[in-house]
Each structure stands twice: as C-alpha cells, then as structure tokens.
C-alpha cells in the first residue's frame, strides 16, 4: 500500500514563496514518477509538475515554468515543490501523486489528500 502525505501549504502574499513536501510510504518510492497537481475552486484538477524516478527528467505546466521547481530526495521518500513568485491564480488545493510509469504519464495511481495554498493579492 502506498500512502502520500502533503504538507507546507498556507496563506502567502502575492510574490511570496512556499515549499510543499510530500512524504511517501512504501519501499519502492525511488521507482515512482512523482507529480504535483492542483485544483482551484470550480475548476478541474490540472497538472503542475512531474519528476522521473531517476531524478533526471522534469516537466512543468506552462503556467508555472520559471517559478516552480520540483525535486525529490529518494533517501527520505520525499518530493518537494518549491513555489516562488506566487500569484493569486496559484490559489488551489495541491495534490501529490505517484505512479510506477514513466514521466510521460498524466494518469497517476496514488494520490495524497491535498494541501491548501492561498495567495492573497
């Protein structure tokens, strides 16, 4: 069984920064592609960023490129999302996800409960 627990959300002013963390239980974390998604009120969930299990590939949504950075520490079973230059439109519940497939996937098998990020103007 794989469980994901996010933390690090909160309220921040526009232009500020937050770092989200996601701790994954399970022995094979190092083999999972890890992703971050978000869902704003009244909108569908959208892809934010992903990182390959080898830590060699990353991809980002156009809306966050240059502002957000995804990283992982396999020794700690943890994936991070560093969010800089935050905008009010980044306000959403952010979800961590894991999948044994390649970084090309947008269909993830395992999901966390989410952490709220609110950016005030």
ROSE-4610 file (N, C-alpha, C; in Angstrom, 1 decimal, always signed):
// ROSE-4610
residu = [X/X/X/X/X/X/X/X/X/X/X/X/X/X/X/X/X/X/X/X/X/X/X/X/X/X/X/X/X/X/X/X/X/X/X/X/X/X/X/X/X/X/X/X/X/X/X/X/X/X/X/X/X/X/X/X/X/X/X/X/X/X/X/X/X/X/X/X/X/X/X/X/X/X/X/X/X/X/X/X/X/X/X/X/X/X/X/X/X/X/X/X/X/X/X/X/X/X/X/X/X/X/X/X/X/X/X/X/X/X/X/X/X/X/X/X/X/X/X/X/X/X/X/X/X/X/X/X/X/X/X/X/X/X/X/X/X/X/X/X/X/X/X/X/X/X/X/X/X/X/X/X/X/X/X/X/X/X/X/X/X/X/X/X/X/X/X/X/X/X/X/X/X/X/X/X/X/X/X/X/X/X/X/X/X/X/X/X/X/X/X/X/X/X/X/X/X/X/X/X/X/X/X/X/X/X/X/X/X/X/X/X/X/X/X/X/X/X/X/X/X/X/X/X/X/X/X/X/X/X/X/X/X/X/X/X/X/X/X/X/X/X/X/X/X/X/X/X/X/X/X/X/X/X/X/X/X/X/X/X/X/X/X/X/X/X/X/X/X/X/X/X/X/X/X/X/X/X/X/X/X/X/X/X/X/X/X/X/X/X/X/X/X/X/X/X/X/X/X/X/X/X/X/X/X/X/X/X/X/X/X/X/X/X/X/X/X/X/X/X/X/X/X/X/X/X/X/X/X/X/X/X/X/X/X/X/X/X/X/X/X/X/X/X/X/X/X/X/X/X/X/X/X/X/X/X/X/X/X/X/X/X/X]
num = [1/1/1/2/2/2/3/3/3/4/4/4/5/5/5/6/6/6/7/7/7/8/8/8/9/9/9/10/10/10/11/11/11/12/12/12/13/13/13/14/14/14/15/15/15/16/16/16/17/17/17/18/18/18/19/19/19/20/20/20/21/21/21/22/22/22/23/23/23/24/24/24/25/25/25/26/26/26/27/27/27/28/28/28/29/29/29/30/30/30/31/31/31/32/32/32/33/33/33/34/34/34/35/35/35/36/36/36/37/37/37/38/38/38/39/39/39/40/40/40/41/41/41/42/42/42/43/43/43/44/44/44/45/45/45/46/46/46/47/47/47/48/48/48/49/49/49/50/50/50/51/51/51/52/52/52/53/53/53/54/54/54/55/55/55/56/56/56/57/57/57/58/58/58/59/59/59/60/60/60/61/61/61/62/62/62/63/63/63/64/64/64/65/65/65/66/66/66/67/67/67/68/68/68/69/69/69/70/70/70/71/71/71/72/72/72/73/73/73/74/74/74/75/75/75/76/76/76/77/77/77/78/78/78/79/79/79/80/80/80/81/81/81/82/82/82/83/83/83/84/84/84/85/85/85/86/86/86/87/87/87/88/88/88/89/89/89/90/90/90/91/91/91/92/92/92/93/93/93/94/94/94/95/95/95/96/96/96/97/97/97/98/98/98/99/99/99/100/100/100/101/101/101/102/102/102/103/103/103/104/104/104/105/105/105/106/106/106/107/107/107/108/108/108/109/109/109/110/110/110/111/111/111/112/112/112/113/113/113/114/114/114/115/115/115/116/116/116/117/117/117/118/118/118/119/119/119/120/120/120/121/121/121]
x = [+0.8/+0.0/+0.9/+0.5/+1.3/+0.5/+1.0/+0.3/+1.2/+0.5/+1.2/+0.6/+1.4/+1.0/+1.7/+0.9/+1.4/+1.5/+2.4/+2.4/+3.1/+3.0/+3.6/+2.7/+1.5/+0.6/+0.3/-0.4/-0.7/-1.1/-1.1/-1.5/-0.3/-0.1/+1.0/+0.6/+1.3/+1.0/+1.6/+1.0/+1.5/+3.0/+3.7/+5.2/+6.0/+5.3/+5.9/+6.3/+6.8/+7.2/+6.6/+6.5/+6.1/+6.8/+7.1/+7.6/+6.7/+6.2/+5.4/+6.2/+5.9/+6.5/+5.5/+6.0/+5.1/+5.9/+5.5/+6.2/+5.4/+6.1/+5.5/+5.9/+4.9/+5.3/+5.4/+6.2/+6.3/+7.8/+8.1/+9.5/+10.0/+9.1/+9.6/+9.4/+9.5/+9.3/+10.3/+11.5/+12.6/+12.3/+11.3/+10.9/+9.7/+9.1/+7.9/+8.2/+7.5/+7.4/+6.5/+6.9/+6.2/+5.7/+4.4/+3.8/+3.1/+2.9/+2.1/+1.0/-0.2/-1.4/-2.1/-3.0/-3.7/-5.1/-6.0/-7.4/-7.9/-8.3/-8.9/-10.4/-11.0/-12.5/-13.2/-14.1/-14.9/-14.1/-12.9/-12.1/-11.7/-11.3/-10.8/-9.4/-9.1/-7.7/-6.7/-5.6/-4.7/-3.3/-2.5/-1.1/-0.3/+0.7/+1.6/+3.1/+3.5/+4.9/+5.1/+6.2/+6.5/+8.0/+8.4/+9.8/+10.0/+11.0/+11.2/+11.8/+11.6/+12.2/+13.7/+14.3/+15.8/+16.3/+15.3/+15.7/+16.4/+16.2/+16.9/+16.0/+14.7/+13.8/+12.7/+12.4/+11.3/+10.4/+9.2/+8.3/+7.4/+7.0/+6.1/+5.0/+3.9/+2.9/+3.4/+3.0/+3.5/+3.2/+2.1/+1.7/+2.7/+3.5/+4.4/+5.9/+6.2/+7.6/+8.3/+9.5/+10.3/+10.0/+8.9/+8.5/+8.6/+8.2/+8.1/+9.2/+9.7/+10.7/+10.4/+10.3/+10.1/+11.4/+11.5/+12.7/+12.3/+13.3/+13.0/+14.2/+14.0/+15.1/+14.6/+15.2/+14.7/+15.1/+16.2/+16.6/+15.6/+14.8/+13.8/+12.4/+12.2/+10.9/+10.0/+10.7/+10.0/+10.2/+9.1/+9.2/+8.8/+9.3/+9.1/+8.6/+7.9/+7.5/+7.9/+8.9/+9.3/+8.5/+7.8/+6.9/+7.3/+7.9/+8.3/+7.4/+7.5/+6.7/+5.3/+4.7/+3.3/+2.3/+1.3/+0.3/-1.1/-2.0/-3.4/-4.0/-3.7/-4.2/-3.5/-2.5/-1.9/-2.7/-3.7/-4.5/-5.3/-5.1/-5.7/-5.3/-6.0/-5.5/-4.5/-3.3/-2.2/-2.1/-2.1/-2.0/-0.7/-0.2/+1.0/+0.5/+1.2/+0.8/+2.0/+1.8/+2.9/+2.4/+3.3/+2.9/+4.2/+4.0/+5.2/+5.6/+4.7/+5.0/+6.0/+6.2/+7.2/+6.7/+7.5/+7.2/+6.2/+6.0/+5.1/+3.6/+3.4/+2.0/+1.4/+0.1/-0.7/-1.8/-1.7/-2.6/-1.8/-2.1/-1.3/-2.1/-1.5/-2.2/-2.5/-1.6/-1.7/-1.7/-2.6/-2.8/-2.8/-2.3/-2.4/-3.7/-3.9/-5.2/-5.2/-4.1/-4.0/-3.7/-3.1/-2.8/-3.2/-3.8/-4.4/-3.3/-3.2/-2.3/-3.2/-3.1/-3.9/-2.9/-3.0/-2.2/-3.1/-2.8/-3.6/-2.9/-3.8/-3.3/-3.0]
y = [-1.2/+0.0/+1.3/+2.2/+3.4/+4.6/+5.3/+6.5/+7.7/+8.8/+10.1/+11.1/+11.9/+12.9/+14.2/+15.2/+16.5/+17.4/+18.4/+19.5/+20.7/+21.8/+23.0/+24.1/+23.8/+24.8/+25.9/+26.9/+28.0/+29.2/+30.4/+31.7/+32.5/+33.0/+33.8/+35.0/+36.1/+37.2/+37.0/+37.7/+37.6/+38.0/+37.2/+37.5/+36.7/+36.0/+35.2/+33.8/+33.0/+31.7/+30.7/+29.5/+28.3/+27.1/+26.2/+24.9/+23.8/+23.0/+21.9/+20.6/+19.8/+18.5/+17.4/+16.2/+15.0/+13.8/+13.2/+12.0/+10.8/+9.9/+8.7/+7.4/+6.7/+5.4/+4.3/+3.3/+2.2/+2.0/+0.8/+0.5/+1.0/+1.2/+1.5/+2.9/+3.8/+5.3/+5.6/+5.1/+5.5/+5.1/+4.2/+3.8/+4.5/+5.4/+6.1/+7.4/+7.7/+9.0/+9.8/+11.0/+11.8/+13.1/+13.4/+14.6/+15.5/+16.7/+17.6/+18.1/+18.1/+18.7/+19.7/+20.5/+21.4/+21.5/+21.9/+22.1/+23.4/+24.4/+25.6/+25.5/+26.3/+26.2/+26.3/+25.4/+25.5/+25.1/+24.6/+24.2/+22.8/+22.2/+20.8/+20.8/+19.6/+19.4/+19.5/+20.2/+20.4/+19.9/+19.5/+19.1/+20.4/+20.2/+21.3/+20.9/+19.8/+19.4/+17.9/+17.4/+15.9/+15.8/+14.7/+14.3/+12.8/+12.4/+11.0/+10.3/+9.0/+8.3/+8.3/+8.5/+8.6/+10.0/+10.9/+12.3/+13.0/+12.5/+13.0/+13.9/+13.7/+14.5/+15.2/+16.4/+17.1/+17.8/+18.0/+18.7/+19.6/+20.7/+21.7/+22.2/+22.6/+23.3/+24.6/+25.1/+26.4/+27.5/+27.4/+28.5/+28.6/+27.6/+27.6/+27.6/+27.4/+27.4/+28.6/+28.4/+29.5/+30.0/+29.5/+30.0/+28.8/+27.6/+26.4/+25.5/+24.7/+23.7/+22.5/+21.4/+20.1/+19.4/+18.7/+17.9/+16.8/+15.9/+14.7/+14.2/+13.6/+13.0/+11.6/+10.7/+9.3/+8.7/+9.1/+8.6/+9.0/+10.0/+10.5/+10.2/+9.5/+9.2/+10.5/+11.5/+12.8/+13.5/+14.2/+15.0/+16.4/+17.4/+18.8/+19.6/+20.7/+21.7/+23.0/+23.6/+25.0/+26.0/+26.8/+27.8/+29.2/+29.9/+31.3/+32.2/+33.5/+34.5/+34.1/+33.7/+33.2/+34.3/+33.9/+34.7/+34.3/+35.2/+34.8/+33.6/+33.6/+32.4/+31.1/+31.1/+29.8/+29.3/+30.0/+29.5/+28.2/+27.2/+25.9/+24.9/+23.8/+22.6/+21.9/+21.6/+21.0/+19.5/+18.7/+17.2/+16.6/+15.8/+15.0/+13.6/+13.1/+11.9/+11.0/+9.7/+8.8/+7.8/+7.4/+6.4/+5.6/+4.3/+3.5/+3.6/+4.4/+4.5/+5.6/+6.0/+7.0/+8.4/+9.4/+10.7/+11.3/+10.5/+11.0/+10.8/+10.1/+9.8/+11.0/+11.1/+12.1/+11.3/+10.0/+9.2/+8.5/+9.0/+8.5/+7.6/+6.6/+5.5/+5.9/+6.7/+7.0/+8.5/+8.9/+10.4/+10.7/+11.9/+12.4/+13.1/+13.6/+14.2/+15.7/+16.3/+17.6/+18.6/+19.7/+20.8/+22.1/+23.0/+24.2/+25.3/+25.9/+27.1/+28.3/+29.3/+30.5/+31.7/+32.4/+33.5/+34.8/+35.7/+36.9/+38.0/+38.9/+40.0/+41.2]
z = [+0.0/+0.0/+0.0/-0.8/-0.9/-0.4/+0.5/+1.1/+0.9/+0.6/+0.3/+1.3/+1.9/+2.8/+2.5/+2.1/+1.7/+3.0/+2.9/+3.9/+3.3/+4.0/+3.6/+3.0/+2.8/+2.3/+3.3/+2.9/+3.8/+3.0/+3.7/+3.2/+2.9/+1.8/+1.4/+0.5/+0.6/-0.2/-1.6/-2.6/-4.0/-4.0/-4.8/-4.8/-3.8/-2.9/-1.9/-2.4/-1.4/-1.7/-0.7/-1.2/-0.3/-0.8/+0.1/-0.3/+0.2/-0.8/-0.4/-0.3/+0.6/+0.7/+0.7/+0.2/+0.1/+0.5/+1.6/+2.1/+1.7/+1.1/+0.5/+1.3/+1.7/+2.4/+1.3/+1.6/+0.7/+0.3/-0.1/-0.3/-1.6/-2.6/-3.9/-4.4/-3.4/-3.8/-4.8/-4.8/-5.7/-7.1/-7.3/-8.6/-9.2/-8.4/-8.9/-9.6/-10.6/-11.1/-10.1/-9.8/-8.8/-9.5/-9.2/-9.8/-8.7/-9.1/-8.4/-9.3/-8.7/-9.4/-8.5/-9.1/-8.3/-8.8/-7.9/-8.2/-7.5/-8.3/-7.8/-7.7/-6.9/-6.7/-8.0/-8.3/-9.5/-10.8/-10.7/-11.8/-11.7/-12.9/-12.9/-12.4/-11.9/-11.5/-12.6/-12.4/-13.5/-13.1/-14.1/-13.9/-13.6/-12.7/-12.3/-12.7/-12.2/-12.4/-12.1/-12.7/-12.5/-12.6/-11.9/-11.9/-12.0/-12.8/-13.1/-11.9/-11.8/-10.7/-10.6/-11.8/-11.8/-11.4/-11.3/-11.0/-12.1/-13.3/-14.5/-15.4/-15.2/-16.1/-15.2/-15.7/-15.1/-16.1/-15.8/-16.7/-15.9/-16.5/-15.9/-16.7/-16.1/-16.8/-17.2/-18.4/-18.8/-17.8/-17.1/-16.2/-15.0/-14.7/-13.6/-13.9/-15.2/-15.6/-15.2/-14.7/-14.3/-12.9/-12.3/-10.9/-9.9/-10.4/-9.6/-9.9/-8.9/-9.1/-8.3/-9.0/-8.4/-8.2/-7.0/-6.7/-5.8/-5.6/-4.8/-4.0/-2.9/-2.1/-1.9/-2.7/-2.6/-1.2/-0.6/+0.7/+1.8/+1.5/+2.5/+2.0/+0.9/+0.4/+0.2/-0.2/-0.2/-1.5/-2.0/-3.2/-2.7/-3.3/-3.0/-4.2/-3.9/-4.9/-4.3/-4.8/-4.4/-5.3/-4.7/-5.4/-5.1/-6.1/-6.0/-6.8/-6.5/-7.3/-7.4/-6.3/-6.3/-6.7/-7.4/-7.9/-7.3/-7.2/-6.8/-7.5/-8.8/-9.6/-9.3/-8.4/-8.0/-6.8/-6.3/-5.2/-5.6/-4.8/-5.1/-4.0/-4.1/-3.3/-4.2/-3.6/-4.3/-3.8/-4.8/-4.6/-5.1/-4.3/-4.7/-5.2/-6.2/-6.9/-7.2/-7.2/-7.6/-8.6/-9.4/-10.4/-10.8/-11.0/-11.4/-12.9/-13.7/-15.1/-15.3/-16.6/-17.0/-16.8/-16.9/-16.7/-17.7/-18.8/-19.8/-19.4/-18.3/-17.8/-17.2/-17.4/-16.6/-15.8/-15.8/-15.1/-14.0/-12.7/-11.6/-10.8/-10.2/-9.5/-8.0/-7.4/-6.0/-5.8/-4.8/-4.6/-3.1/-2.8/-1.4/-1.2/+0.0/+0.4/+0.0/-0.3/-0.7/+0.4/+0.0/+1.0/+0.3/+1.1/+0.6/+0.5/-0.7/-0.9/-1.3/-0.5/-0.8/-1.0/-2.1/-2.4/-2.4/-1.5/-1.5/-2.3/-2.8/-3.7/-2.9]
